[in-house]
Amino acid sequence: MKRLWNALFGWMLASAMLAACAAGASAADRTIFLTFDDGPLPGTKNVLSVLSEENVPAALFMVGLHVETIPNGRDLLAEAKSMPLVTVGNHSYSHANNRYRRFYGNTQAVVADMLHANQVLGLTPIVHARLPGRDVFRLPTVSREDLSINVAQWEREWLDYELVAEAGFYLYGWDFEWVHSDDGKPVQSVDRLVSEIDHLFQYGRFTQRGKMILLMHDEMFQDQFDGQGKLQSLIQKLKQRGYAFGDIRSYAPSNP
């Protein structure tokens, strides 16, 4: 009887260990990287509050001009930089003045704009960054083009991407976006967004397997849109579904 019990106990222990390993693998294959663009803006404070309360990592790709011109912009930058789970990244100084084709027509000016933003944001290479208006990856082990622009446009711009990367930037695009309207209001409801994320993890192909970079914008999380409540609801629902939240600094290996 004792031998039977020992065998049964061993089988149960092995099963539990296998289940734990499977759960770990599942979480590792379902990782979401929260990223927020264009701050500091109205809404940034709510983003930081939720990230702190939920204790999850995120990257805030900030615009140098906004730091200088938005009320409390420098205070919001300092608060973000003080949070250990938050990576402050470079999203350019001017945001191309939202005239992307013209911006990417001058390679030297693009590099200078990104370096100017580093000065304002207090960042030194290597700097995690996202180009304004371009879904481009340039990392040591990951490179991807923006498939939304045509070949002729890419041929005019590809040198910009390469020289920005060579200037000390890791460039990140995105896999999926929580879309907003022109006034900043989120388009998808939280439940709809979660459903879309579930679907993409089931069928989608990401830049890196099992890793979704989710693009959002700070302005979406203003009080007038119940921004704090919506973002907190999203994170809590994703946690309940077993998703892990990744730190952008560990998104890709540093060495090929």
C-alpha positions, -999 to 999 in steps of 0.1 A, spaced: 0 0 0 28 24 9 45 16 -24 13 23 -43 8 56 -24 44 67 -32 39 59 -69 6 78 -69 22 108 -51 51 108 -76 26 108 -105 7 137 -90 38 157 -84 50 151 -120 16 161 -133 17 193 -113 51 201 -125 41 195 -161 11 217 -157 32 245 -142 56 242 -171 27 243 -196 12 273 -179 45 291 -180 49 283 -217 14 295 -223 21 328 -206 54 332 -225 35 327 -258 9 353 -249 28 384 -240 16 419 -246 38 450 -247 19 481 -238 31 512 -257 18 547 -256 26 574 -281 27 612 -283 29 621 -246 31 641 -226 -5 651 -233 -38 653 -215 -43 616 -206 -7 609 -197 -13 613 -160 -41 588 -161 -18 563 -180 9 566 -153 -16 562 -125 -31 530 -140 4 515 -147 14 522 -111 -17 507 -96 -17 476 -119 21 472 -116 26 464 -152 55 475 -176 49 498 -205 68 520 -229 59 557 -233 73 571 -266 73 608 -259 75 638 -282 101 664 -272 80 694 -283 52 683 -261 75 681 -231 84 718 -237 49 731 -245 23 710 -226 14 722 -191 32 700 -166 50 683 -195 84 682 -177 67 670 -145 50 641 -164 83 632 -180 100 631 -146 73 610 -131 74 585 -160 112 583 -157 109 576 -119 88 545 -124 109 514 -127 85 495 -149 81 524 -174 105 528 -203 105 564 -216 113 563 -253 119 588 -281 91 596 -305 109 625 -322 110 661 -313 85 675 -338 64 644 -346 72 654 -382 46 682 -377 23 654 -389 36 659 -425 54 626 -428 63 625 -465 79 659 -463 97 649 -430 112 618 -445 124 637 -475 154 650 -456 175 623 -440 198 646 -421 169 665 -406 152 633 -395 183 622 -376 187 657 -361 151 658 -350 155 625 -331 188 636 -315 171 669 -304 144 649 -288 170 629 -269 183 662 -254 149 673 -243 139 639 -229 173 634 -212 180 601 -230 214 587 -240 221 558 -265 210 532 -268 175 548 -269 143 529 -274 123 548 -300 94 549 -324 95 569 -356 65 592 -361 40 578 -385 60 548 -395 56 511 -384 93 502 -387 115 479 -367 152 483 -365 166 461 -337 198 440 -335 178 408 -342 146 422 -357 140 442 -388 107 450 -405 94 475 -430 62 495 -428 39 476 -452 14 505 -453 36 526 -476 43 518 -512 76 507 -527 84 541 -541 79 558 -508 100 531 -490 128 537 -515 129 574 -505 128 567 -468 148 535 -461 180 554 -456 163 575 -429 155 544 -409 190 530 -412 208 562 -402 185 568 -373 192 533 -361 230 538 -365 227 570 -345 219 549 -314 183 541 -316 163 508 -313 133 514 -334 99 497 -326 68 495 -347 37 477 -336 15 447 -342 -20 460 -333 -36 493 -324 -63 505 -301 -77 530 -326 -89 565 -317 -109 591 -335 -96 625 -345 -107 639 -311 -88 612 -293 -118 591 -283 -111 553 -283 -130 536 -312 -132 500 -299 -148 493 -266 -127 474 -241 -146 442 -246 -143 445 -284 -105 452 -282 -100 422 -259 -119 400 -283 -98 412 -312 -66 405 -292 -78 370 -284 -85 364 -320 -51 377 -331 -33 354 -306 -52 325 -320 -47 332 -356 -24 362 -360 12 364 -369 32 390 -350 66 404 -357 79 380 -330 59 349 -323 37 351 -292 45 388 -286 21 416 -294 32 452 -293 0 471 -287 -1 507 -299 -21 533 -280 -20 571 -277 -20 591 -245 -48 614 -256 -72 584 -255 -71 583 -218 -84 617 -209 -110 621 -182 -137 630 -208 -134 595 -223 -132 578 -189 -96 571 -199 -84 558 -165 -113 534 -161 -110 521 -197 -73 514 -195 -76 498 -161 -104 476 -173 -83 465 -203 -54 455 -182 -75 437 -157 -94 418 -184 -61 408 -201 -47 396 -168 -79 375 -162 -73 358 -196 -38 348 -186 -18 373 -207 16 383 -195 29 419 -199 63 424 -213 90 451 -208 100 466 -241 136 464 -231 134 426 -232 113 424 -264 141 411 -286 176 396 -279 204 422 -280 228 399 -299 221 381 -332 
